[in-house]
Amino acid sequence: MLRIECPHCGARDEAEFSCGGEAHIARPKEPDKLSDAEWADYLYMRTNPKGILAERWCHTFGCRRWFNIERDTVSHEILRVYAMGEPRRESGT
Ligand SMILES: [Zn+2]
């Protein structure tokens, strides 16, 4: 089980949180102009790296706030916890 550092409540067990999937997925500015394949790509296709992944998490059974984390998908180590509006780090760092 992961131990996640909520930026508002402190460290809690993973069971208190819900994962919202990959972070930084931008909604298309003009979705009406997308083909079905492009729309499906936006809705369903996500990266699946062996390494660092930015994810959205919600402290569902705590403060109910959303935040982002960077997690190593191999070791599950959480490398960074940051606010929803903050940018991801440059890849490869
Ligand atoms: Zn919290």
PDB file of the backbone (N, CA, C, O) and the ligand in Angstrom, with CONECT records:
HET     ZN  A 101       1
ATOM      1  N   MET A   1       0.842  -1.192   0.000  1.00  0.00           N
ATOM      2  CA  MET A   1       0.000   0.000   0.000  1.00  0.00           C
ATOM      3  C   MET A   1       0.876   1.240   0.000  1.00  0.00           C
ATOM      4  O   MET A   1       1.894   1.313   0.688  1.00  0.00           O
ATOM      5  N   LEU A   2       0.446   2.212  -0.795  1.00  0.00           N
ATOM      6  CA  LEU A   2       1.177   3.471  -0.859  1.00  0.00           C
ATOM      7  C   LEU A   2       0.879   4.311   0.377  1.00  0.00           C
ATOM      8  O   LEU A   2      -0.195   4.221   0.972  1.00  0.00           O
ATOM      9  N   ARG A   3       1.834   5.106   0.734  1.00  0.00           N
ATOM     10  CA  ARG A   3       1.657   6.126   1.762  1.00  0.00           C
ATOM     11  C   ARG A   3       1.755   7.454   1.022  1.00  0.00           C
ATOM     12  O   ARG A   3       2.827   7.830   0.547  1.00  0.00           O
ATOM     13  N   ILE A   4       0.627   8.166   0.926  1.00  0.00           N
ATOM     14  CA  ILE A   4       0.559   9.371   0.105  1.00  0.00           C
ATOM     15  C   ILE A   4       0.515  10.600   1.012  1.00  0.00           C
ATOM     16  O   ILE A   4      -0.223  10.654   1.996  1.00  0.00           O
ATOM     17  N   GLU A   5       1.335  11.579   0.641  1.00  0.00           N
ATOM     18  CA  GLU A   5       1.414  12.830   1.395  1.00  0.00           C
ATOM     19  C   GLU A   5       0.392  13.808   0.816  1.00  0.00           C
ATOM     20  O   GLU A   5       0.658  14.465  -0.191  1.00  0.00           O
ATOM     21  N   CYS A   6      -0.766  13.902   1.450  1.00  0.00           N
ATOM     22  CA  CYS A   6      -1.753  14.898   1.013  1.00  0.00           C
ATOM     23  C   CYS A   6      -1.191  16.279   1.349  1.00  0.00           C
ATOM     24  O   CYS A   6      -0.748  16.497   2.477  1.00  0.00           O
ATOM     25  N   PRO A   7      -1.199  17.216   0.398  1.00  0.00           N
ATOM     26  CA  PRO A   7      -0.631  18.536   0.691  1.00  0.00           C
ATOM     27  C   PRO A   7      -1.429  19.311   1.738  1.00  0.00           C
ATOM     28  O   PRO A   7      -0.949  20.321   2.253  1.00  0.00           O
ATOM     29  N   HIS A   8      -2.643  18.852   2.060  1.00  0.00           N
ATOM     30  CA  HIS A   8      -3.488  19.572   3.006  1.00  0.00           C
ATOM     31  C   HIS A   8      -3.601  18.852   4.356  1.00  0.00           C
ATOM     32  O   HIS A   8      -3.835  19.492   5.381  1.00  0.00           O
ATOM     33  N   CYS A   9      -3.437  17.526   4.359  1.00  0.00           N
ATOM     34  CA  CYS A   9      -3.689  16.740   5.572  1.00  0.00           C
ATOM     35  C   CYS A   9      -2.456  15.990   6.086  1.00  0.00           C
ATOM     36  O   CYS A   9      -2.438  15.544   7.233  1.00  0.00           O
ATOM     37  N   GLY A  10      -1.442  15.851   5.257  1.00  0.00           N
ATOM     38  CA  GLY A  10      -0.277  15.084   5.658  1.00  0.00           C
ATOM     39  C   GLY A  10      -0.328  13.670   5.119  1.00  0.00           C
ATOM     40  O   GLY A  10      -1.176  13.354   4.284  1.00  0.00           O
ATOM     41  N   ALA A  11       0.564  12.821   5.584  1.00  0.00           N
ATOM     42  CA  ALA A  11       0.692  11.451   5.080  1.00  0.00           C
ATOM     43  C   ALA A  11      -0.478  10.587   5.534  1.00  0.00           C
ATOM     44  O   ALA A  11      -0.839  10.573   6.711  1.00  0.00           O
ATOM     45  N   ARG A  12      -1.067   9.860   4.572  1.00  0.00           N
ATOM     46  CA  ARG A  12      -2.181   8.951   4.861  1.00  0.00           C
ATOM     47  C   ARG A  12      -2.021   7.707   4.000  1.00  0.00           C
ATOM     48  O   ARG A  12      -1.270   7.705   3.024  1.00  0.00           O
ATOM     49  N   ASP A  13      -2.744   6.639   4.377  1.00  0.00           N
ATOM     50  CA  ASP A  13      -2.707   5.413   3.587  1.00  0.00           C
ATOM     51  C   ASP A  13      -3.440   5.593   2.261  1.00  0.00           C
ATOM     52  O   ASP A  13      -4.361   6.402   2.147  1.00  0.00           O
ATOM     53  N   GLU A  14      -3.020   4.837   1.280  1.00  0.00           N
ATOM     54  CA  GLU A  14      -3.596   4.894  -0.068  1.00  0.00           C
ATOM     55  C   GLU A  14      -5.109   4.678  -0.056  1.00  0.00           C
ATOM     56  O   GLU A  14      -5.820   5.228  -0.897  1.00  0.00           O
ATOM     57  N   ALA A  15      -5.605   3.882   0.893  1.00  0.00           N
ATOM     58  CA  ALA A  15      -7.042   3.556   0.937  1.00  0.00           C
ATOM     59  C   ALA A  15      -7.914   4.794   1.092  1.00  0.00           C
ATOM     60  O   ALA A  15      -9.104   4.739   0.779  1.00  0.00           O
ATOM     61  N   GLU A  16      -7.366   5.901   1.560  1.00  0.00           N
ATOM     62  CA  GLU A  16      -8.145   7.129   1.718  1.00  0.00           C
ATOM     63  C   GLU A  16      -8.245   7.922   0.419  1.00  0.00           C
ATOM     64  O   GLU A  16      -8.961   8.921   0.358  1.00  0.00           O
ATOM     65  N   PHE A  17      -7.532   7.484  -0.619  1.00  0.00           N
ATOM     66  CA  PHE A  17      -7.430   8.272  -1.841  1.00  0.00           C
ATOM     67  C   PHE A  17      -8.064   7.550  -3.029  1.00  0.00           C
ATOM     68  O   PHE A  17      -8.251   6.334  -3.013  1.00  0.00           O
ATOM     69  N   SER A  18      -8.387   8.331  -4.055  1.00  0.00           N
ATOM     70  CA  SER A  18      -8.836   7.794  -5.337  1.00  0.00           C
ATOM     71  C   SER A  18      -7.905   8.323  -6.406  1.00  0.00           C
ATOM     72  O   SER A  18      -7.584   9.512  -6.431  1.00  0.00           O
ATOM     73  N   CYS A  19      -7.471   7.440  -7.287  1.00  0.00           N
ATOM     74  CA  CYS A  19      -6.603   7.852  -8.383  1.00  0.00           C
ATOM     75  C   CYS A  19      -7.467   8.297  -9.563  1.00  0.00           C
ATOM     76  O   CYS A  19      -8.390   7.595  -9.974  1.00  0.00           O
ATOM     77  N   GLY A  20      -7.151   9.466 -10.094  1.00  0.00           N
ATOM     78  CA  GLY A  20      -7.902  10.008 -11.226  1.00  0.00           C
ATOM     79  C   GLY A  20      -7.200   9.820 -12.548  1.00  0.00           C
ATOM     80  O   GLY A  20      -7.576  10.439 -13.543  1.00  0.00           O
ATOM     81  N   GLY A  21      -6.196   8.986 -12.577  1.00  0.00           N
ATOM     82  CA  GLY A  21      -5.506   8.712 -13.833  1.00  0.00           C
ATOM     83  C   GLY A  21      -4.407   9.711 -14.127  1.00  0.00           C
ATOM     84  O   GLY A  21      -3.987  10.481 -13.264  1.00  0.00           O
ATOM     85  N   GLU A  22      -3.960   9.679 -15.349  1.00  0.00           N
ATOM     86  CA  GLU A  22      -2.831  10.494 -15.762  1.00  0.00           C
ATOM     87  C   GLU A  22      -3.161  11.985 -15.664  1.00  0.00           C
ATOM     88  O   GLU A  22      -4.256  12.418 -16.021  1.00  0.00           O
ATOM     89  N   ALA A  23      -2.208  12.746 -15.181  1.00  0.00           N
ATOM     90  CA  ALA A  23      -2.369  14.194 -15.059  1.00  0.00           C
ATOM     91  C   ALA A  23      -1.979  14.888 -16.352  1.00  0.00           C
ATOM     92  O   ALA A  23      -1.331  14.310 -17.224  1.00  0.00           O
ATOM     93  N   HIS A  24      -2.392  16.142 -16.449  1.00  0.00           N
ATOM     94  CA  HIS A  24      -1.994  17.024 -17.554  1.00  0.00           C
ATOM     95  C   HIS A  24      -2.566  16.600 -18.908  1.00  0.00           C
ATOM     96  O   HIS A  24      -1.936  16.826 -19.942  1.00  0.00           O
ATOM     97  N   ILE A  25      -3.751  15.990 -18.911  1.00  0.00           N
ATOM     98  CA  ILE A  25      -4.438  15.691 -20.161  1.00  0.00           C
ATOM     99  C   ILE A  25      -5.321  16.897 -20.476  1.00  0.00           C
ATOM    100  O   ILE A  25      -6.314  17.138 -19.789  1.00  0.00           O
ATOM    101  N   ALA A  26      -4.965  17.644 -21.501  1.00  0.00           N
ATOM    102  CA  ALA A  26      -5.694  18.872 -21.837  1.00  0.00           C
ATOM    103  C   ALA A  26      -6.894  18.547 -22.722  1.00  0.00           C
ATOM    104  O   ALA A  26      -6.777  17.809 -23.700  1.00  0.00           O
ATOM    105  N   ARG A  27      -8.048  19.110 -22.363  1.00  0.00           N
ATOM    106  CA  ARG A  27      -9.239  18.941 -23.184  1.00  0.00           C
ATOM    107  C   ARG A  27      -9.033  19.706 -24.485  1.00  0.00           C
ATOM    108  O   ARG A  27      -8.540  20.833 -24.455  1.00  0.00           O
ATOM    109  N   PRO A  28      -9.394  19.127 -25.619  1.00  0.00           N
ATOM    110  CA  PRO A  28      -9.238  19.828 -26.894  1.00  0.00           C
ATOM    111  C   PRO A  28     -10.035  21.135 -26.895  1.00  0.00           C
ATOM    112  O   PRO A  28     -11.155  21.193 -26.388  1.00  0.00           O
ATOM    113  N   LYS A  29      -9.444  22.173 -27.469  1.00  0.00           N
ATOM    114  CA  LYS A  29     -10.096  23.490 -27.477  1.00  0.00           C
ATOM    115  C   LYS A  29     -11.327  23.507 -28.383  1.00  0.00           C
ATOM    116  O   LYS A  29     -12.294  24.212 -28.097  1.00  0.00           O
ATOM    117  N   GLU A  30     -11.300  22.743 -29.465  1.00  0.00           N
ATOM    118  CA  GLU A  30     -12.439  22.700 -30.385  1.00  0.00           C
ATOM    119  C   GLU A  30     -12.809  21.233 -30.643  1.00  0.00           C
ATOM    120  O   GLU A  30     -12.482  20.684 -31.695  1.00  0.00           O
ATOM    121  N   PRO A  31     -13.487  20.608 -29.687  1.00  0.00           N
ATOM    122  CA  PRO A  31     -13.770  19.172 -29.810  1.00  0.00           C
ATOM    123  C   PRO A  31     -14.651  18.820 -31.009  1.00  0.00           C
ATOM    124  O   PRO A  31     -14.591  17.696 -31.508  1.00  0.00           O
ATOM    125  N   ASP A  32     -15.475  19.778 -31.480  1.00  0.00           N
ATOM    126  CA  ASP A  32     -16.335  19.502 -32.637  1.00  0.00           C
ATOM    127  C   ASP A  32     -15.553  19.270 -33.914  1.00  0.00           C
ATOM    128  O   ASP A  32     -16.069  18.685 -34.866  1.00  0.00           O
ATOM    129  N   LYS A  33     -14.320  19.721 -33.937  1.00  0.00           N
ATOM    130  CA  LYS A  33     -13.511  19.592 -35.145  1.00  0.00           C
ATOM    131  C   LYS A  33     -12.656  18.318 -35.158  1.00  0.00           C
ATOM    132  O   LYS A  33     -11.931  18.059 -36.118  1.00  0.00           O
ATOM    133  N   LEU A  34     -12.749  17.533 -34.092  1.00  0.00           N
ATOM    134  CA  LEU A  34     -11.948  16.310 -34.029  1.00  0.00           C
ATOM    135  C   LEU A  34     -12.651  15.169 -34.763  1.00  0.00           C
ATOM    136  O   LEU A  34     -13.879  15.093 -34.801  1.00  0.00           O
ATOM    137  N   SER A  35     -11.860  14.309 -35.330  1.00  0.00           N
ATOM    138  CA  SER A  35     -12.413  13.077 -35.898  1.00  0.00           C
ATOM    139  C   SER A  35     -12.752  12.128 -34.743  1.00  0.00           C
ATOM    140  O   SER A  35     -12.336  12.347 -33.605  1.00  0.00           O
ATOM    141  N   ASP A  36     -13.501  11.090 -35.047  1.00  0.00           N
ATOM    142  CA  ASP A  36     -13.823  10.103 -34.014  1.00  0.00           C
ATOM    143  C   ASP A  36     -12.555   9.482 -33.433  1.00  0.00           C
ATOM    144  O   ASP A  36     -12.476   9.232 -32.230  1.00  0.00           O
ATOM    145  N   ALA A  37     -11.578   9.237 -34.279  1.00  0.00           N
ATOM    146  CA  ALA A  37     -10.320   8.640 -33.818  1.00  0.00           C
ATOM    147  C   ALA A  37      -9.566   9.593 -32.893  1.00  0.00           C
ATOM    148  O   ALA A  37      -8.996   9.170 -31.887  1.00  0.00           O
ATOM    149  N   GLU A  38      -9.566  10.895 -33.244  1.00  0.00           N
ATOM    150  CA  GLU A  38      -8.884  11.876 -32.386  1.00  0.00           C
ATOM    151  C   GLU A  38      -9.606  12.026 -31.051  1.00  0.00           C
ATOM    152  O   GLU A  38      -8.968  12.177 -30.010  1.00  0.00           O
ATOM    153  N   TRP A  39     -10.941  11.985 -31.082  1.00  0.00           N
ATOM    154  CA  TRP A  39     -11.710  12.090 -29.844  1.00  0.00           C
ATOM    155  C   TRP A  39     -11.480  10.854 -28.963  1.00  0.00           C
ATOM    156  O   TRP A  39     -11.315  10.969 -27.749  1.00  0.00           O
ATOM    157  N   ALA A  40     -11.473   9.700 -29.576  1.00  0.00           N
ATOM    158  CA  ALA A  40     -11.196   8.465 -28.837  1.00  0.00           C
ATOM    159  C   ALA A  40      -9.790   8.489 -28.248  1.00  0.00           C
ATOM    160  O   ALA A  40      -9.561   8.009 -27.138  1.00  0.00           O
ATOM    161  N   ASP A  41      -8.866   9.047 -28.995  1.00  0.00           N
ATOM    162  CA  ASP A  41      -7.494   9.166 -28.497  1.00  0.00           C
ATOM    163  C   ASP A  41      -7.458  10.049 -27.254  1.00  0.00           C
ATOM    164  O   ASP A  41      -6.796   9.721 -26.270  1.00  0.00           O
ATOM    165  N   TYR A  42      -8.182  11.184 -27.306  1.00  0.00           N
ATOM    166  CA  TYR A  42      -8.238  12.079 -26.142  1.00  0.00           C
ATOM    167  C   TYR A  42      -8.891  11.379 -24.940  1.00  0.00           C
ATOM    168  O   TYR A  42      -8.419  11.514 -23.811  1.00  0.00           O
ATOM    169  N   LEU A  43      -9.960  10.643 -25.182  1.00  0.00           N
ATOM    170  CA  LEU A  43     -10.689  10.023 -24.074  1.00  0.00           C
ATOM    171  C   LEU A  43      -9.976   8.832 -23.448  1.00  0.00           C
ATOM    172  O   LEU A  43      -9.991   8.657 -22.230  1.00  0.00           O
ATOM    173  N   TYR A  44      -9.350   8.015 -24.292  1.00  0.00           N
ATOM    174  CA  TYR A  44      -8.914   6.708 -23.796  1.00  0.00           C
ATOM    175  C   TYR A  44      -7.411   6.442 -23.813  1.00  0.00           C
ATOM    176  O   TYR A  44      -6.920   5.658 -23.002  1.00  0.00           O
ATOM    177  N   MET A  45      -6.685   7.069 -24.707  1.00  0.00           N
ATOM    178  CA  MET A  45      -5.278   6.709 -24.844  1.00  0.00           C
ATOM    179  C   MET A  45      -4.426   7.461 -23.817  1.00  0.00           C
ATOM    180  O   MET A  45      -4.463   8.689 -23.739  1.00  0.00           O
ATOM    181  N   ARG A  46      -3.677   6.715 -23.051  1.00  0.00           N
ATOM    182  CA  ARG A  46      -2.822   7.296 -22.026  1.00  0.00           C
ATOM    183  C   ARG A  46      -1.448   6.674 -22.129  1.00  0.00           C
ATOM    184  O   ARG A  46      -1.279   5.571 -22.649  1.00  0.00           O
ATOM    185  N   THR A  47      -0.465   7.404 -21.621  1.00  0.00           N
ATOM    186  CA  THR A  47       0.880   6.854 -21.608  1.00  0.00           C
ATOM    187  C   THR A  47       0.941   5.775 -20.535  1.00  0.00           C
ATOM    188  O   THR A  47       0.164   5.790 -19.581  1.00  0.00           O
ATOM    189  N   ASN A  48       1.843   4.866 -20.696  1.00  0.00           N
ATOM    190  CA  ASN A  48       2.016   3.783 -19.728  1.00  0.00           C
ATOM    191  C   ASN A  48       3.510   3.555 -19.540  1.00  0.00           C
ATOM    192  O   ASN A  48       4.043   2.507 -19.906  1.00  0.00           O
ATOM    193  N   PRO A  49       4.178   4.554 -18.963  1.00  0.00           N
ATOM    194  CA  PRO A  49       5.643   4.481 -18.917  1.00  0.00           C
ATOM    195  C   PRO A  49       6.150   3.508 -17.849  1.00  0.00           C
ATOM    196  O   PRO A  49       5.507   3.272 -16.826  1.00  0.00           O
ATOM    197  N   LYS A  50       7.294   2.972 -18.128  1.00  0.00           N
ATOM    198  CA  LYS A  50       8.028   2.248 -17.094  1.00  0.00           C
ATOM    199  C   LYS A  50       8.997   3.270 -16.522  1.00  0.00           C
ATOM    200  O   LYS A  50      10.122   3.427 -16.996  1.00  0.00           O
ATOM    201  N   GLY A  51       8.524   3.964 -15.483  1.00  0.00           N
ATOM    202  CA  GLY A  51       9.303   5.068 -14.931  1.00  0.00           C
ATOM    203  C   GLY A  51       8.373   6.096 -14.315  1.00  0.00           C
ATOM    204  O   GLY A  51       7.367   5.739 -13.702  1.00  0.00           O
ATOM    205  N   ILE A  52       8.696   7.346 -14.473  1.00  0.00           N
ATOM    206  CA  ILE A  52       7.963   8.411 -13.795  1.00  0.00           C
ATOM    207  C   ILE A  52       6.682   8.754 -14.549  1.00  0.00           C
ATOM    208  O   ILE A  52       6.696   8.975 -15.760  1.00  0.00           O
ATOM    209  N   LEU A  53       5.570   8.795 -13.804  1.00  0.00           N
ATOM    210  CA  LEU A  53       4.260   9.133 -14.356  1.00  0.00           C
ATOM    211  C   LEU A  53       3.606  10.179 -13.462  1.00  0.00           C
ATOM    212  O   LEU A  53       3.601  10.041 -12.238  1.00  0.00           O
ATOM    213  N   ALA A  54       3.052  11.231 -14.077  1.00  0.00           N
ATOM    214  CA  ALA A  54       2.285  12.239 -13.330  1.00  0.00           C
ATOM    215  C   ALA A  54       0.835  11.770 -13.254  1.00  0.00           C
ATOM    216  O   ALA A  54       0.233  11.444 -14.277  1.00  0.00           O
ATOM    217  N   GLU A  55       0.276  11.734 -12.050  1.00  0.00           N
ATOM    218  CA  GLU A  55      -1.084  11.240 -11.835  1.00  0.00           C
ATOM    219  C   GLU A  55      -1.884  12.236 -11.004  1.00  0.00           C
ATOM    220  O   GLU A  55      -1.329  12.989 -10.204  1.00  0.00           O
ATOM    221  N   ARG A  56      -3.213  12.225 -11.212  1.00  0.00           N
ATOM    222  CA  ARG A  56      -4.117  13.016 -10.379  1.00  0.00           C
ATOM    223  C   ARG A  56      -4.637  12.116  -9.263  1.00  0.00           C
ATOM    224  O   ARG A  56      -4.966  10.953  -9.498  1.00  0.00           O
ATOM    225  N   TRP A  57      -4.709  12.649  -8.065  1.00  0.00           N
ATOM    226  CA  TRP A  57      -5.247  11.902  -6.937  1.00  0.00           C
ATOM    227  C   TRP A  57      -6.182  12.800  -6.160  1.00  0.00           C
ATOM    228  O   TRP A  57      -5.993  14.015  -6.105  1.00  0.00           O
ATOM    229  N   CYS A  58      -7.193  12.194  -5.556  1.00  0.00           N
ATOM    230  CA  CYS A  58      -8.132  12.914  -4.707  1.00  0.00           C
ATOM    231  C   CYS A  58      -8.114  12.275  -3.314  1.00  0.00           C
ATOM    232  O   CYS A  58      -8.142  11.051  -3.183  1.00  0.00           O
ATOM    233  N   HIS A  59      -8.067  13.104  -2.296  1.00  0.00           N
ATOM    234  CA  HIS A  59      -8.128  12.594  -0.927  1.00  0.00           C
ATOM    235  C   HIS A  59      -9.601  12.394  -0.566  1.00  0.00           C
ATOM    236  O   HIS A  59     -10.183  13.163   0.198  1.00  0.00           O
ATOM    237  N   THR A  60     -10.181  11.348  -1.134  1.00  0.00           N
ATOM    238  CA  THR A  60     -11.616  11.088  -1.084  1.00  0.00           C
ATOM    239  C   THR A  60     -12.165  10.988   0.337  1.00  0.00           C
ATOM    240  O   THR A  60     -13.225  11.539   0.635  1.00  0.00           O
ATOM    241  N   PHE A  61     -11.453  10.294   1.204  1.00  0.00           N
ATOM    242  CA  PHE A  61     -11.930  10.112   2.581  1.00  0.00           C
ATOM    243  C   PHE A  61     -11.191  11.025   3.544  1.00  0.00           C
ATOM    244  O   PHE A  61     -10.965  10.674   4.703  1.00  0.00           O
ATOM    245  N   GLY A  62     -10.818  12.194   3.054  1.00  0.00           N
ATOM    246  CA  GLY A  62     -10.155  13.210   3.868  1.00  0.00           C
ATOM    247  C   GLY A  62     -10.692  14.571   3.478  1.00  0.00           C
ATOM    248  O   GLY A  62     -11.875  14.859   3.660  1.00  0.00           O
ATOM    249  N   CYS A  63      -9.829  15.395   2.948  1.00  0.00           N
ATOM    250  CA  CYS A  63     -10.222  16.770   2.608  1.00  0.00           C
ATOM    251  C   CYS A  63     -10.962  16.859   1.277  1.00  0.00           C
ATOM    252  O   CYS A  63     -11.519  17.908   0.953  1.00  0.00           O
ATOM    253  N   ARG A  64     -10.975  15.774   0.499  1.00  0.00           N
ATOM    254  CA  ARG A  64     -11.669  15.700  -0.800  1.00  0.00           C
ATOM    255  C   ARG A  64     -11.081  16.645  -1.843  1.00  0.00           C
ATOM    256  O   ARG A  64     -11.768  17.015  -2.795  1.00  0.00           O
ATOM    257  N   ARG A  65      -9.844  17.033  -1.680  1.00  0.00           N
ATOM    258  CA  ARG A  65      -9.194  17.913  -2.655  1.00  0.00           C
ATOM    259  C   ARG A  65      -8.342  17.091  -3.613  1.00  0.00           C
ATOM    260  O   ARG A  65      -7.830  16.026  -3.268  1.00  0.00           O
ATOM    261  N   TRP A  66      -8.206  17.623  -4.834  1.00  0.00           N
ATOM    262  CA  TRP A  66      -7.396  16.993  -5.864  1.00  0.00           C
ATOM    263  C   TRP A  66      -5.997  17.578  -5.868  1.00  0.00           C
ATOM    264  O   TRP A  66      -5.806  18.749  -5.543  1.00  0.00           O
ATOM    265  N   PHE A  67      -5.036  16.776  -6.230  1.00  0.00           N
ATOM    266  CA  PHE A  67      -3.657  17.228  -6.377  1.00  0.00           C
ATOM    267  C   PHE A  67      -2.959  16.261  -7.315  1.00  0.00           C
ATOM    268  O   PHE A  67      -3.514  15.223  -7.674  1.00  0.00           O
ATOM    269  N   ASN A  68      -1.752  16.601  -7.708  1.00  0.00           N
ATOM    270  CA  ASN A  68      -0.970  15.745  -8.600  1.00  0.00           C
ATOM    271  C   ASN A  68       0.209  15.131  -7.852  1.00  0.00           C
ATOM    272  O   ASN A  68       0.723  15.692  -6.885  1.00  0.00           O
ATOM    273  N   ILE A  69       0.612  13.975  -8.326  1.00  0.00           N
ATOM    274  CA  ILE A  69       1.850  13.388  -7.818  1.00  0.00           C
ATOM    275  C   ILE A  69       2.672  12.897  -9.009  1.00  0.00           C
ATOM    276  O   ILE A  69       2.132  12.631 -10.083  1.00  0.00           O
ATOM    277  N   GLU A  70       3.952  12.784  -8.808  1.00  0.00           N
ATOM    278  CA  GLU A  70       4.817  12.088  -9.752  1.00  0.00           C
ATOM    279  C   GLU A  70       5.263  10.813  -9.059  1.00  0.00           C
ATOM    280  O   GLU A  70       5.869  10.847  -7.988  1.00  0.00           O
ATOM    281  N   ARG A  71       4.949   9.680  -9.695  1.00  0.00           N
ATOM    282  CA  ARG A  71       5.221   8.373  -9.091  1.00  0.00           C
ATOM    283  C   ARG A  71       6.043   7.534 -10.052  1.00  0.00           C
ATOM    284  O   ARG A  71       5.801   7.520 -11.258  1.00  0.00           O
ATOM    285  N   ASP A  72       7.015   6.839  -9.495  1.00  0.00           N
ATOM    286  CA  ASP A  72       7.788   5.891 -10.287  1.00  0.00           C
ATOM    287  C   ASP A  72       6.968   4.610 -10.393  1.00  0.00           C
ATOM    288  O   ASP A  72       6.675   3.979  -9.377  1.00  0.00           O
ATOM    289  N   THR A  73       6.594   4.220 -11.610  1.00  0.00           N
ATOM    290  CA  THR A  73       5.717   3.060 -11.782  1.00  0.00           C
ATOM    291  C   THR A  73       6.421   1.738 -11.519  1.00  0.00           C
ATOM    292  O   THR A  73       5.767   0.700 -11.415  1.00  0.00           O
ATOM    293  N   VAL A  74       7.718   1.759 -11.413  1.00  0.00           N
ATOM    294  CA  VAL A  74       8.464   0.529 -11.129  1.00  0.00           C
ATOM    295  C   VAL A  74       8.558   0.320  -9.613  1.00  0.00           C
ATOM    296  O   VAL A  74       8.216  -0.749  -9.107  1.00  0.00           O
ATOM    297  N   SER A  75       9.019   1.336  -8.901  1.00  0.00           N
ATOM    298  CA  SER A  75       9.226   1.202  -7.455  1.00  0.00           C
ATOM    299  C   SER A  75       8.030   1.706  -6.638  1.00  0.00           C
ATOM    300  O   SER A  75       7.958   1.457  -5.434  1.00  0.00           O
ATOM    301  N   HIS A  76       7.093   2.412  -7.281  1.00  0.00           N
ATOM    302  CA  HIS A  76       5.940   3.065  -6.650  1.00  0.00           C
ATOM    303  C   HIS A  76       6.354   4.207  -5.729  1.00  0.00           C
ATOM    304  O   HIS A  76       5.525   4.727  -4.983  1.00  0.00           O
ATOM    305  N   GLU A  77       7.602   4.597  -5.770  1.00  0.00           N
ATOM    306  CA  GLU A  77       8.054   5.727  -4.957  1.00  0.00           C
ATOM    307  C   GLU A  77       7.388   7.011  -5.469  1.00  0.00           C
ATOM    308  O   GLU A  77       7.357   7.270  -6.672  1.00  0.00           O
ATOM    309  N   ILE A  78       6.864   7.796  -4.549  1.00  0.00           N
ATOM    310  CA  ILE A  78       6.267   9.082  -4.902  1.00  0.00           C
ATOM    311  C   ILE A  78       7.372  10.123  -4.824  1.00  0.00           C
ATOM    312  O   ILE A  78       7.949  10.361  -3.763  1.00  0.00           O
ATOM    313  N   LEU A  79       7.656  10.740  -5.971  1.00  0.00           N
ATOM    314  CA  LEU A  79       8.787  11.640  -6.065  1.00  0.00           C
ATOM    315  C   LEU A  79       8.409  13.090  -5.785  1.00  0.00           C
ATOM    316  O   LEU A  79       9.243  13.893  -5.367  1.00  0.00           O
ATOM    317  N   ARG A  80       7.140  13.409  -6.023  1.00  0.00           N
ATOM    318  CA  ARG A  80       6.733  14.813  -5.889  1.00  0.00           C
ATOM    319  C   ARG A  80       5.230  14.874  -5.696  1.00  0.00           C
ATOM    320  O   ARG A  80       4.496  14.110  -6.323  1.00  0.00           O
ATOM    321  N   VAL A  81       4.765  15.761  -4.848  1.00  0.00           N
ATOM    322  CA  VAL A  81       3.344  16.068  -4.688  1.00  0.00           C
ATOM    323  C   VAL A  81       3.199  17.548  -4.983  1.00  0.00           C
ATOM    324  O   VAL A  81       3.935  18.365  -4.430  1.00  0.00           O
ATOM    325  N   TYR A  82       2.236  17.913  -5.870  1.00  0.00           N
ATOM    326  CA  TYR A  82       2.115  19.321  -6.248  1.00  0.00           C
ATOM    327  C   TYR A  82       0.669  19.658  -6.597  1.00  0.00           C
ATOM    328  O   TYR A  82      -0.152  18.772  -6.833  1.00  0.00           O
ATOM    329  N   ALA A  83       0.376  20.953  -6.625  1.00  0.00           N
ATOM    330  CA  ALA A  83      -0.992  21.439  -6.839  1.00  0.00           C
ATOM    331  C   ALA A  83      -1.436  21.190  -8.274  1.00  0.00           C
ATOM    332  O   ALA A  83      -0.613  21.038  -9.177  1.00  0.00           O
ATOM    333  N   MET A  84      -2.757  21.150  -8.469  1.00  0.00           N
ATOM    334  CA  MET A  84      -3.331  20.855  -9.779  1.00  0.00           C
ATOM    335  C   MET A  84      -2.861  21.822 -10.863  1.00  0.00           C
ATOM    336  O   MET A  84      -2.662  21.394 -12.000  1.00  0.00           O
ATOM    337  N   GLY A  85      -2.680  23.086 -10.564  1.00  0.00           N
ATOM    338  CA  GLY A  85      -2.321  24.051 -11.589  1.00  0.00           C
ATOM    339  C   GLY A  85      -0.847  24.110 -11.926  1.00  0.00           C
ATOM    340  O   GLY A  85      -0.451  24.762 -12.892  1.00  0.00           O
ATOM    341  N   GLU A  86      -0.038  23.438 -11.140  1.00  0.00           N
ATOM    342  CA  GLU A  86       1.406  23.497 -11.377  1.00  0.00           C
ATOM    343  C   GLU A  86       1.790  22.614 -12.561  1.00  0.00           C
ATOM    344  O   GLU A  86       1.190  21.560 -12.777  1.00  0.00           O
ATOM    345  N   PRO A  87       2.787  23.044 -13.325  1.00  0.00           N
ATOM    346  CA  PRO A  87       3.216  22.231 -14.464  1.00  0.00           C
ATOM    347  C   PRO A  87       4.014  21.012 -14.012  1.00  0.00           C
ATOM    348  O   PRO A  87       4.579  20.976 -12.920  1.00  0.00           O
ATOM    349  N   ARG A  88       4.036  20.024 -14.887  1.00  0.00           N
ATOM    350  CA  ARG A  88       4.896  18.860 -14.636  1.00  0.00           C
ATOM    351  C   ARG A  88       6.346  19.268 -14.842  1.00  0.00           C
ATOM    352  O   ARG A  88       6.644  20.279 -15.478  1.00  0.00           O
ATOM    353  N   ARG A  89       7.219  18.474 -14.301  1.00  0.00           N
ATOM    354  CA  ARG A  89       8.636  18.716 -14.559  1.00  0.00           C
ATOM    355  C   ARG A  89       8.960  18.309 -15.986  1.00  0.00           C
ATOM    356  O   ARG A  89       8.240  17.527 -16.605  1.00  0.00           O
ATOM    357  N   GLU A  90      10.034  18.842 -16.483  1.00  0.00           N
ATOM    358  CA  GLU A  90      10.494  18.430 -17.820  1.00  0.00           C
ATOM    359  C   GLU A  90      10.808  16.947 -17.781  1.00  0.00           C
ATOM    360  O   GLU A  90      11.379  16.453 -16.808  1.00  0.00           O
ATOM    361  N   SER A  91      10.441  16.244 -18.824  1.00  0.00           N
ATOM    362  CA  SER A  91      10.717  14.808 -18.859  1.00  0.00           C
ATOM    363  C   SER A  91      12.220  14.567 -18.898  1.00  0.00           C
ATOM    364  O   SER A  91      12.987  15.370 -19.429  1.00  0.00           O
ATOM    365  N   GLY A  92      12.606  13.471 -18.336  1.00  0.00           N
ATOM    366  CA  GLY A  92      14.013  13.108 -18.307  1.00  0.00           C
ATOM    367  C   GLY A  92      14.760  13.686 -17.128  1.00  0.00           C
ATOM    368  O   GLY A  92      15.977  13.529 -17.029  1.00  0.00           O
ATOM    369  N   THR A  93      14.040  14.367 -16.214  1.00  0.00           N
ATOM    370  CA  THR A  93      14.707  14.905 -15.035  1.00  0.00           C
ATOM    371  C   THR A  93      14.337  14.120 -13.817  1.00  0.00           C
ATOM    372  O   THR A  93      14.805  14.427 -12.720  1.00  0.00           O
TER     373      THR A  93
HETATM  374 ZN    ZN A 101      -6.268  15.742   2.368  1.00  0.00          ZN2+
END
